[in-house]
């Protein structure tokens, strides 16, 4: 039988593992590149506009081995 300390440690371990698993790109998320294509602007301009927009939130994810920012409306 597992002690209370062991159960708590396993619970913490499960939580830590769950925090490291990244969700794939969701249907309501987009990349700066996708935004740039649709808006008809350069990639640096798209990144600037997305960063300056107060209604947009971002998260970092791994796609194809590269770290990218995914954006969505807040």
PDB file of N, CA, C and O in Angstrom:
ATOM      1  N   UNK A   1       0.842  -1.174   0.000  1.00  0.00           N
ATOM      2  CA  UNK A   1       0.000   0.000   0.000  1.00  0.00           C
ATOM      3  C   UNK A   1       0.890   1.241   0.000  1.00  0.00           C
ATOM      4  O   UNK A   1       1.915   1.272   0.681  1.00  0.00           O
ATOM      5  N   UNK A   2       0.500   2.265  -0.763  1.00  0.00           N
ATOM      6  CA  UNK A   2       1.282   3.490  -0.888  1.00  0.00           C
ATOM      7  C   UNK A   2       0.998   4.429   0.278  1.00  0.00           C
ATOM      8  O   UNK A   2      -0.141   4.581   0.719  1.00  0.00           O
ATOM      9  N   UNK A   3       2.059   5.045   0.757  1.00  0.00           N
ATOM     10  CA  UNK A   3       1.892   6.005   1.841  1.00  0.00           C
ATOM     11  C   UNK A   3       1.330   7.316   1.281  1.00  0.00           C
ATOM     12  O   UNK A   3       1.265   7.506   0.067  1.00  0.00           O
ATOM     13  N   UNK A   4       0.933   8.199   2.165  1.00  0.00           N
ATOM     14  CA  UNK A   4       0.379   9.495   1.757  1.00  0.00           C
ATOM     15  C   UNK A   4       1.429  10.324   1.032  1.00  0.00           C
ATOM     16  O   UNK A   4       1.115  11.033   0.076  1.00  0.00           O
ATOM     17  N   UNK A   5       2.694  10.236   1.492  1.00  0.00           N
ATOM     18  CA  UNK A   5       3.774  10.981   0.841  1.00  0.00           C
ATOM     19  C   UNK A   5       4.002  10.477  -0.578  1.00  0.00           C
ATOM     20  O   UNK A   5       4.223  11.265  -1.498  1.00  0.00           O
ATOM     21  N   UNK A   6       3.947   9.164  -0.750  1.00  0.00           N
ATOM     22  CA  UNK A   6       4.142   8.580  -2.077  1.00  0.00           C
ATOM     23  C   UNK A   6       3.005   8.989  -3.002  1.00  0.00           C
ATOM     24  O   UNK A   6       3.242   9.331  -4.160  1.00  0.00           O
ATOM     25  N   UNK A   7       1.787   8.957  -2.507  1.00  0.00           N
ATOM     26  CA  UNK A   7       0.637   9.371  -3.318  1.00  0.00           C
ATOM     27  C   UNK A   7       0.753  10.827  -3.730  1.00  0.00           C
ATOM     28  O   UNK A   7       0.467  11.180  -4.874  1.00  0.00           O
ATOM     29  N   UNK A   8       1.176  11.683  -2.787  1.00  0.00           N
ATOM     30  CA  UNK A   8       1.326  13.107  -3.089  1.00  0.00           C
ATOM     31  C   UNK A   8       2.436  13.313  -4.115  1.00  0.00           C
ATOM     32  O   UNK A   8       2.294  14.130  -5.025  1.00  0.00           O
ATOM     33  N   UNK A   9       3.532  12.585  -3.976  1.00  0.00           N
ATOM     34  CA  UNK A   9       4.642  12.706  -4.927  1.00  0.00           C
ATOM     35  C   UNK A   9       4.207  12.256  -6.314  1.00  0.00           C
ATOM     36  O   UNK A   9       4.549  12.903  -7.304  1.00  0.00           O
ATOM     37  N   UNK A  10       3.468  11.170  -6.401  1.00  0.00           N
ATOM     38  CA  UNK A  10       2.981  10.694  -7.694  1.00  0.00           C
ATOM     39  C   UNK A  10       1.980  11.671  -8.295  1.00  0.00           C
ATOM     40  O   UNK A  10       1.970  11.897  -9.505  1.00  0.00           O
ATOM     41  N   UNK A  11       1.142  12.247  -7.446  1.00  0.00           N
ATOM     42  CA  UNK A  11       0.186  13.235  -7.915  1.00  0.00           C
ATOM     43  C   UNK A  11       0.918  14.446  -8.484  1.00  0.00           C
ATOM     44  O   UNK A  11       0.534  14.971  -9.529  1.00  0.00           O
ATOM     45  N   UNK A  12       1.965  14.886  -7.803  1.00  0.00           N
ATOM     46  CA  UNK A  12       2.771  16.020  -8.281  1.00  0.00           C
ATOM     47  C   UNK A  12       3.475  15.667  -9.580  1.00  0.00           C
ATOM     48  O   UNK A  12       3.570  16.499 -10.483  1.00  0.00           O
ATOM     49  N   UNK A  13       3.967  14.437  -9.681  1.00  0.00           N
ATOM     50  CA  UNK A  13       4.634  13.986 -10.897  1.00  0.00           C
ATOM     51  C   UNK A  13       3.658  13.973 -12.069  1.00  0.00           C
ATOM     52  O   UNK A  13       3.995  14.432 -13.161  1.00  0.00           O
ATOM     53  N   UNK A  14       2.460  13.456 -11.853  1.00  0.00           N
ATOM     54  CA  UNK A  14       1.441  13.450 -12.908  1.00  0.00           C
ATOM     55  C   UNK A  14       1.105  14.867 -13.352  1.00  0.00           C
ATOM     56  O   UNK A  14       0.946  15.132 -14.543  1.00  0.00           O
ATOM     57  N   UNK A  15       0.997  15.772 -12.387  1.00  0.00           N
ATOM     58  CA  UNK A  15       0.705  17.159 -12.707  1.00  0.00           C
ATOM     59  C   UNK A  15       1.830  17.769 -13.547  1.00  0.00           C
ATOM     60  O   UNK A  15       1.565  18.453 -14.535  1.00  0.00           O
ATOM     61  N   UNK A  16       3.084  17.522 -13.155  1.00  0.00           N
ATOM     62  CA  UNK A  16       4.236  18.070 -13.877  1.00  0.00           C
ATOM     63  C   UNK A  16       4.287  17.542 -15.307  1.00  0.00           C
ATOM     64  O   UNK A  16       4.575  18.294 -16.238  1.00  0.00           O
ATOM     65  N   UNK A  17       4.015  16.274 -15.479  1.00  0.00           N
ATOM     66  CA  UNK A  17       4.005  15.687 -16.828  1.00  0.00           C
ATOM     67  C   UNK A  17       2.898  16.307 -17.657  1.00  0.00           C
ATOM     68  O   UNK A  17       3.103  16.616 -18.830  1.00  0.00           O
ATOM     69  N   UNK A  18       1.731  16.494 -17.067  1.00  0.00           N
ATOM     70  CA  UNK A  18       0.610  17.097 -17.798  1.00  0.00           C
ATOM     71  C   UNK A  18       0.932  18.523 -18.230  1.00  0.00           C
ATOM     72  O   UNK A  18       0.467  18.967 -19.280  1.00  0.00           O
ATOM     73  N   UNK A  19       1.723  19.249 -17.433  1.00  0.00           N
ATOM     74  CA  UNK A  19       2.069  20.627 -17.770  1.00  0.00           C
ATOM     75  C   UNK A  19       3.045  20.705 -18.936  1.00  0.00           C
ATOM     76  O   UNK A  19       3.101  21.727 -19.619  1.00  0.00           O
ATOM     77  N   UNK A  20       3.811  19.654 -19.179  1.00  0.00           N
ATOM     78  CA  UNK A  20       4.817  19.686 -20.237  1.00  0.00           C
ATOM     79  C   UNK A  20       4.294  19.200 -21.583  1.00  0.00           C
ATOM     80  O   UNK A  20       4.970  19.355 -22.600  1.00  0.00           O
ATOM     81  N   UNK A  21       3.114  18.621 -21.601  1.00  0.00           N
ATOM     82  CA  UNK A  21       2.541  18.144 -22.863  1.00  0.00           C
ATOM     83  C   UNK A  21       1.860  19.315 -23.550  1.00  0.00           C
ATOM     84  O   UNK A  21       0.960  19.946 -22.996  1.00  0.00           O
ATOM     85  N   UNK A  22       2.305  19.591 -24.764  1.00  0.00           N
ATOM     86  CA  UNK A  22       1.762  20.729 -25.507  1.00  0.00           C
ATOM     87  C   UNK A  22       0.558  20.305 -26.336  1.00  0.00           C
ATOM     88  O   UNK A  22       0.537  19.229 -26.934  1.00  0.00           O
ATOM     89  N   UNK A  23      -0.423  21.163 -26.353  1.00  0.00           N
ATOM     90  CA  UNK A  23      -1.577  20.937 -27.207  1.00  0.00           C
ATOM     91  C   UNK A  23      -1.215  21.316 -28.635  1.00  0.00           C
ATOM     92  O   UNK A  23      -0.475  22.277 -28.844  1.00  0.00           O
ATOM     93  N   UNK A  24      -1.717  20.587 -29.615  1.00  0.00           N
ATOM     94  CA  UNK A  24      -1.482  20.996 -30.994  1.00  0.00           C
ATOM     95  C   UNK A  24      -2.242  22.290 -31.296  1.00  0.00           C
ATOM     96  O   UNK A  24      -3.049  22.750 -30.488  1.00  0.00           O
ATOM     97  N   UNK A  25      -1.976  22.859 -32.450  1.00  0.00           N
ATOM     98  CA  UNK A  25      -2.657  24.096 -32.835  1.00  0.00           C
ATOM     99  C   UNK A  25      -4.162  23.861 -32.866  1.00  0.00           C
ATOM    100  O   UNK A  25      -4.649  22.928 -33.504  1.00  0.00           O
ATOM    101  N   UNK A  26      -4.881  24.723 -32.166  1.00  0.00           N
ATOM    102  CA  UNK A  26      -6.333  24.621 -32.078  1.00  0.00           C
ATOM    103  C   UNK A  26      -6.977  25.327 -33.274  1.00  0.00           C
ATOM    104  O   UNK A  26      -6.337  26.166 -33.907  1.00  0.00           O
ATOM    105  N   UNK A  27      -8.220  25.004 -33.588  1.00  0.00           N
ATOM    106  CA  UNK A  27      -8.882  25.620 -34.748  1.00  0.00           C
ATOM    107  C   UNK A  27      -8.966  27.146 -34.687  1.00  0.00           C
ATOM    108  O   UNK A  27      -8.986  27.806 -35.726  1.00  0.00           O
ATOM    109  N   UNK A  28      -9.016  27.713 -33.473  1.00  0.00           N
ATOM    110  CA  UNK A  28      -9.131  29.172 -33.361  1.00  0.00           C
ATOM    111  C   UNK A  28      -7.765  29.856 -33.243  1.00  0.00           C
ATOM    112  O   UNK A  28      -7.709  31.066 -33.020  1.00  0.00           O
ATOM    113  N   UNK A  29      -6.673  29.118 -33.388  1.00  0.00           N
ATOM    114  CA  UNK A  29      -5.330  29.690 -33.300  1.00  0.00           C
ATOM    115  C   UNK A  29      -4.716  29.833 -34.690  1.00  0.00           C
ATOM    116  O   UNK A  29      -5.067  29.107 -35.620  1.00  0.00           O
ATOM    117  N   UNK A  30      -3.797  30.779 -34.808  1.00  0.00           N
ATOM    118  CA  UNK A  30      -3.123  31.019 -36.078  1.00  0.00           C
ATOM    119  C   UNK A  30      -1.708  31.483 -35.816  1.00  0.00           C
ATOM    120  O   UNK A  30      -1.383  31.921 -34.712  1.00  0.00           O
ATOM    121  N   UNK A  31      -0.866  31.389 -36.831  1.00  0.00           N
ATOM    122  CA  UNK A  31       0.519  31.830 -36.715  1.00  0.00           C
ATOM    123  C   UNK A  31       0.660  33.229 -37.297  1.00  0.00           C
ATOM    124  O   UNK A  31      -0.230  33.714 -37.995  1.00  0.00           O
ATOM    125  N   UNK A  32       1.777  33.867 -37.006  1.00  0.00           N
ATOM    126  CA  UNK A  32       2.049  35.186 -37.574  1.00  0.00           C
ATOM    127  C   UNK A  32       2.165  35.091 -39.089  1.00  0.00           C
ATOM    128  O   UNK A  32       1.763  36.008 -39.804  1.00  0.00           O
ATOM    129  N   UNK A  33       2.712  33.985 -39.579  1.00  0.00           N
ATOM    130  CA  UNK A  33       2.838  33.784 -41.023  1.00  0.00           C
ATOM    131  C   UNK A  33       1.460  33.726 -41.686  1.00  0.00           C
ATOM    132  O   UNK A  33       1.241  34.337 -42.733  1.00  0.00           O
ATOM    133  N   UNK A  34       0.536  32.990 -41.071  1.00  0.00           N
ATOM    134  CA  UNK A  34      -0.828  32.916 -41.609  1.00  0.00           C
ATOM    135  C   UNK A  34      -1.490  34.285 -41.597  1.00  0.00           C
ATOM    136  O   UNK A  34      -2.180  34.655 -42.548  1.00  0.00           O
ATOM    137  N   UNK A  35      -1.280  35.039 -40.519  1.00  0.00           N
ATOM    138  CA  UNK A  35      -1.826  36.391 -40.421  1.00  0.00           C
ATOM    139  C   UNK A  35      -1.247  37.279 -41.513  1.00  0.00           C
ATOM    140  O   UNK A  35      -1.976  38.031 -42.160  1.00  0.00           O
ATOM    141  N   UNK A  36       0.072  37.192 -41.720  1.00  0.00           N
ATOM    142  CA  UNK A  36       0.744  38.018 -42.729  1.00  0.00           C
ATOM    143  C   UNK A  36       0.201  37.728 -44.127  1.00  0.00           C
ATOM    144  O   UNK A  36      -0.044  38.649 -44.906  1.00  0.00           O
ATOM    145  N   UNK A  37       0.015  36.446 -44.440  1.00  0.00           N
ATOM    146  CA  UNK A  37      -0.524  36.078 -45.756  1.00  0.00           C
ATOM    147  C   UNK A  37      -1.925  36.636 -45.959  1.00  0.00           C
ATOM    148  O   UNK A  37      -2.217  37.233 -46.995  1.00  0.00           O
ATOM    149  N   UNK A  38      -2.784  36.444 -44.978  1.00  0.00           N
ATOM    150  CA  UNK A  38      -4.180  36.874 -45.102  1.00  0.00           C
ATOM    151  C   UNK A  38      -4.312  38.398 -45.109  1.00  0.00           C
ATOM    152  O   UNK A  38      -5.150  38.945 -45.825  1.00  0.00           O
ATOM    153  N   UNK A  39      -3.481  39.088 -44.307  1.00  0.00           N
ATOM    154  CA  UNK A  39      -3.558  40.547 -44.223  1.00  0.00           C
ATOM    155  C   UNK A  39      -2.783  41.237 -45.350  1.00  0.00           C
ATOM    156  O   UNK A  39      -2.940  42.437 -45.576  1.00  0.00           O
ATOM    157  N   UNK A  40      -1.941  40.464 -46.056  1.00  0.00           N
ATOM    158  CA  UNK A  40      -1.171  41.044 -47.142  1.00  0.00           C
ATOM    159  C   UNK A  40      -0.055  41.966 -46.668  1.00  0.00           C
ATOM    160  O   UNK A  40       0.243  42.973 -47.311  1.00  0.00           O
ATOM    161  N   UNK A  41       0.561  41.617 -45.540  1.00  0.00           N
ATOM    162  CA  UNK A  41       1.655  42.421 -44.984  1.00  0.00           C
ATOM    163  C   UNK A  41       2.892  41.533 -44.822  1.00  0.00           C
ATOM    164  O   UNK A  41       2.818  40.311 -44.952  1.00  0.00           O
ATOM    165  N   UNK A  42       4.012  42.166 -44.541  1.00  0.00           N
ATOM    166  CA  UNK A  42       5.237  41.401 -44.328  1.00  0.00           C
ATOM    167  C   UNK A  42       5.173  40.694 -42.966  1.00  0.00           C
ATOM    168  O   UNK A  42       4.367  41.048 -42.106  1.00  0.00           O
ATOM    169  N   UNK A  43       6.030  39.700 -42.792  1.00  0.00           N
ATOM    170  CA  UNK A  43       6.055  38.969 -41.534  1.00  0.00           C
ATOM    171  C   UNK A  43       6.449  39.857 -40.349  1.00  0.00           C
ATOM    172  O   UNK A  43       5.814  39.764 -39.298  1.00  0.00           O
ATOM    173  N   UNK A  44       7.469  40.713 -40.475  1.00  0.00           N
ATOM    174  CA  UNK A  44       7.778  41.605 -39.342  1.00  0.00           C
ATOM    175  C   UNK A  44       6.619  42.537 -38.979  1.00  0.00           C
ATOM    176  O   UNK A  44       6.379  42.800 -37.800  1.00  0.00           O
ATOM    177  N   UNK A  45       5.900  43.037 -39.992  1.00  0.00           N
ATOM    178  CA  UNK A  45       4.742  43.890 -39.739  1.00  0.00           C
ATOM    179  C   UNK A  45       3.647  43.099 -39.035  1.00  0.00           C
ATOM    180  O   UNK A  45       3.013  43.602 -38.107  1.00  0.00           O
ATOM    181  N   UNK A  46       3.422  41.865 -39.473  1.00  0.00           N
ATOM    182  CA  UNK A  46       2.400  41.015 -38.856  1.00  0.00           C
ATOM    183  C   UNK A  46       2.729  40.769 -37.383  1.00  0.00           C
ATOM    184  O   UNK A  46       1.854  40.866 -36.523  1.00  0.00           O
ATOM    185  N   UNK A  47       3.997  40.449 -37.096  1.00  0.00           N
ATOM    186  CA  UNK A  47       4.401  40.201 -35.706  1.00  0.00           C
ATOM    187  C   UNK A  47       4.211  41.451 -34.852  1.00  0.00           C
ATOM    188  O   UNK A  47       3.756  41.365 -33.712  1.00  0.00           O
ATOM    189  N   UNK A  48       4.558  42.606 -35.402  1.00  0.00           N
ATOM    190  CA  UNK A  48       4.396  43.872 -34.672  1.00  0.00           C
ATOM    191  C   UNK A  48       2.922  44.124 -34.374  1.00  0.00           C
ATOM    192  O   UNK A  48       2.564  44.469 -33.248  1.00  0.00           O
ATOM    193  N   UNK A  49       2.072  43.953 -35.374  1.00  0.00           N
ATOM    194  CA  UNK A  49       0.637  44.211 -35.180  1.00  0.00           C
ATOM    195  C   UNK A  49       0.028  43.254 -34.168  1.00  0.00           C
ATOM    196  O   UNK A  49      -0.788  43.660 -33.341  1.00  0.00           O
ATOM    197  N   UNK A  50       0.416  41.993 -34.227  1.00  0.00           N
ATOM    198  CA  UNK A  50      -0.117  41.010 -33.282  1.00  0.00           C
ATOM    199  C   UNK A  50       0.334  41.307 -31.861  1.00  0.00           C
ATOM    200  O   UNK A  50      -0.440  41.164 -30.915  1.00  0.00           O
ATOM    201  N   UNK A  51       1.582  41.720 -31.713  1.00  0.00           N
ATOM    202  CA  UNK A  51       2.102  42.041 -30.385  1.00  0.00           C
ATOM    203  C   UNK A  51       1.430  43.287 -29.812  1.00  0.00           C
ATOM    204  O   UNK A  51       1.216  43.377 -28.603  1.00  0.00           O
ATOM    205  N   UNK A  52       1.099  44.248 -30.677  1.00  0.00           N
ATOM    206  CA  UNK A  52       0.517  45.514 -30.238  1.00  0.00           C
ATOM    207  C   UNK A  52      -0.989  45.421 -29.994  1.00  0.00           C
ATOM    208  O   UNK A  52      -1.557  46.289 -29.333  1.00  0.00           O
ATOM    209  N   UNK A  53      -1.631  44.402 -30.507  1.00  0.00           N
ATOM    210  CA  UNK A  53      -3.088  44.284 -30.403  1.00  0.00           C
ATOM    211  C   UNK A  53      -3.486  43.782 -29.011  1.00  0.00           C
ATOM    212  O   UNK A  53      -3.069  42.694 -28.612  1.00  0.00           O
ATOM    213  N   UNK A  54      -4.284  44.555 -28.267  1.00  0.00           N
ATOM    214  CA  UNK A  54      -4.643  44.151 -26.896  1.00  0.00           C
ATOM    215  C   UNK A  54      -5.611  42.969 -26.835  1.00  0.00           C
ATOM    216  O   UNK A  54      -5.698  42.320 -25.792  1.00  0.00           O
ATOM    217  N   UNK A  55      -6.326  42.669 -27.890  1.00  0.00           N
ATOM    218  CA  UNK A  55      -7.312  41.585 -27.870  1.00  0.00           C
ATOM    219  C   UNK A  55      -6.773  40.242 -28.310  1.00  0.00           C
ATOM    220  O   UNK A  55      -7.537  39.297 -28.503  1.00  0.00           O
ATOM    221  N   UNK A  56      -5.450  40.147 -28.471  1.00  0.00           N
ATOM    222  CA  UNK A  56      -4.828  38.912 -28.943  1.00  0.00           C
ATOM    223  C   UNK A  56      -3.933  38.351 -27.840  1.00  0.00           C
ATOM    224  O   UNK A  56      -3.162  39.087 -27.224  1.00  0.00           O
ATOM    225  N   UNK A  57      -4.040  37.042 -27.595  1.00  0.00           N
ATOM    226  CA  UNK A  57      -3.142  36.364 -26.663  1.00  0.00           C
ATOM    227  C   UNK A  57      -2.338  35.330 -27.450  1.00  0.00           C
ATOM    228  O   UNK A  57      -2.776  34.852 -28.497  1.00  0.00           O
ATOM    229  N   UNK A  58      -1.169  34.995 -26.936  1.00  0.00           N
ATOM    230  CA  UNK A  58      -0.327  34.033 -27.643  1.00  0.00           C
ATOM    231  C   UNK A  58       0.209  32.986 -26.687  1.00  0.00           C
ATOM    232  O   UNK A  58       0.223  33.168 -25.469  1.00  0.00           O
ATOM    233  N   UNK A  59       0.644  31.896 -27.269  1.00  0.00           N
ATOM    234  CA  UNK A  59       1.334  30.843 -26.529  1.00  0.00           C
ATOM    235  C   UNK A  59       2.395  30.263 -27.446  1.00  0.00           C
ATOM    236  O   UNK A  59       2.280  30.330 -28.669  1.00  0.00           O
ATOM    237  N   UNK A  60       3.413  29.700 -26.852  1.00  0.00           N
ATOM    238  CA  UNK A  60       4.489  29.104 -27.622  1.00  0.00           C
ATOM    239  C   UNK A  60       4.225  27.613 -27.769  1.00  0.00           C
ATOM    240  O   UNK A  60       3.797  26.957 -26.820  1.00  0.00           O
ATOM    241  N   UNK A  61       4.479  27.081 -28.955  1.00  0.00           N
ATOM    242  CA  UNK A  61       4.282  25.660 -29.213  1.00  0.00           C
ATOM    243  C   UNK A  61       5.377  25.177 -30.155  1.00  0.00           C
ATOM    244  O   UNK A  61       6.043  25.977 -30.812  1.00  0.00           O
ATOM    245  N   UNK A  62       5.553  23.873 -30.212  1.00  0.00           N
ATOM    246  CA  UNK A  62       6.514  23.273 -31.120  1.00  0.00           C
ATOM    247  C   UNK A  62       5.754  22.713 -32.312  1.00  0.00           C
ATOM    248  O   UNK A  62       4.825  21.921 -32.154  1.00  0.00           O
ATOM    249  N   UNK A  63       6.157  23.130 -33.503  1.00  0.00           N
ATOM    250  CA  UNK A  63       5.549  22.631 -34.728  1.00  0.00           C
ATOM    251  C   UNK A  63       6.673  22.277 -35.688  1.00  0.00           C
ATOM    252  O   UNK A  63       7.471  23.138 -36.059  1.00  0.00           O
ATOM    253  N   UNK A  64       6.738  21.029 -36.086  1.00  0.00           N
ATOM    254  CA  UNK A  64       7.772  20.604 -37.011  1.00  0.00           C
ATOM    255  C   UNK A  64       9.174  20.788 -36.459  1.00  0.00           C
ATOM    256  O   UNK A  64      10.112  21.020 -37.222  1.00  0.00           O
ATOM    257  N   UNK A  65       9.334  20.689 -35.140  1.00  0.00           N
ATOM    258  CA  UNK A  65      10.631  20.834 -34.512  1.00  0.00           C
ATOM    259  C   UNK A  65      11.041  22.271 -34.239  1.00  0.00           C
ATOM    260  O   UNK A  65      12.113  22.502 -33.679  1.00  0.00           O
ATOM    261  N   UNK A  66      10.220  23.240 -34.618  1.00  0.00           N
ATOM    262  CA  UNK A  66      10.528  24.653 -34.387  1.00  0.00           C
ATOM    263  C   UNK A  66       9.566  25.236 -33.363  1.00  0.00           C
ATOM    264  O   UNK A  66       8.395  24.859 -33.318  1.00  0.00           O
ATOM    265  N   UNK A  67      10.059  26.154 -32.545  1.00  0.00           N
ATOM    266  CA  UNK A  67       9.212  26.857 -31.596  1.00  0.00           C
ATOM    267  C   UNK A  67       8.544  28.022 -32.313  1.00  0.00           C
ATOM    268  O   UNK A  67       9.222  28.836 -32.939  1.00  0.00           O
ATOM    269  N   UNK A  68       7.226  28.107 -32.226  1.00  0.00           N
ATOM    270  CA  UNK A  68       6.475  29.190 -32.855  1.00  0.00           C
ATOM    271  C   UNK A  68       5.477  29.757 -31.858  1.00  0.00           C
ATOM    272  O   UNK A  68       5.149  29.124 -30.854  1.00  0.00           O
ATOM    273  N   UNK A  69       5.003  30.952 -32.150  1.00  0.00           N
ATOM    274  CA  UNK A  69       3.926  31.554 -31.363  1.00  0.00           C
ATOM    275  C   UNK A  69       2.612  31.293 -32.071  1.00  0.00           C
ATOM    276  O   UNK A  69       2.490  31.486 -33.281  1.00  0.00           O
ATOM    277  N   UNK A  70       1.638  30.854 -31.306  1.00  0.00           N
ATOM    278  CA  UNK A  70       0.288  30.697 -31.805  1.00  0.00           C
ATOM    279  C   UNK A  70      -0.560  31.789 -31.169  1.00  0.00           C
ATOM    280  O   UNK A  70      -0.465  32.039 -29.968  1.00  0.00           O
ATOM    281  N   UNK A  71      -1.376  32.427 -31.966  1.00  0.00           N
ATOM    282  CA  UNK A  71      -2.188  33.566 -31.516  1.00  0.00           C
ATOM    283  C   UNK A  71      -3.667  33.191 -31.590  1.00  0.00           C
ATOM    284  O   UNK A  71      -4.080  32.356 -32.395  1.00  0.00           O
ATOM    285  N   UNK A  72      -4.441  33.829 -30.732  1.00  0.00           N
ATOM    286  CA  UNK A  72      -5.906  33.705 -30.775  1.00  0.00           C
ATOM    287  C   UNK A  72      -6.522  34.925 -30.123  1.00  0.00           C
ATOM    288  O   UNK A  72      -5.857  35.665 -29.398  1.00  0.00           O
ATOM    289  N   UNK A  73      -7.796  35.122 -30.389  1.00  0.00           N
ATOM    290  CA  UNK A  73      -8.506  36.241 -29.768  1.00  0.00           C
ATOM    291  C   UNK A  73      -8.726  35.931 -28.294  1.00  0.00           C
ATOM    292  O   UNK A  73      -9.073  34.807 -27.931  1.00  0.00           O
ATOM    293  N   UNK A  74      -8.522  36.928 -27.455  1.00  0.00           N
ATOM    294  CA  UNK A  74      -8.659  36.744 -25.998  1.00  0.00           C
ATOM    295  C   UNK A  74     -10.083  36.479 -25.592  1.00  0.00           C
ATOM    296  O   UNK A  74     -10.364  36.302 -24.406  1.00  0.00           O
TER     297      UNK A  74
END
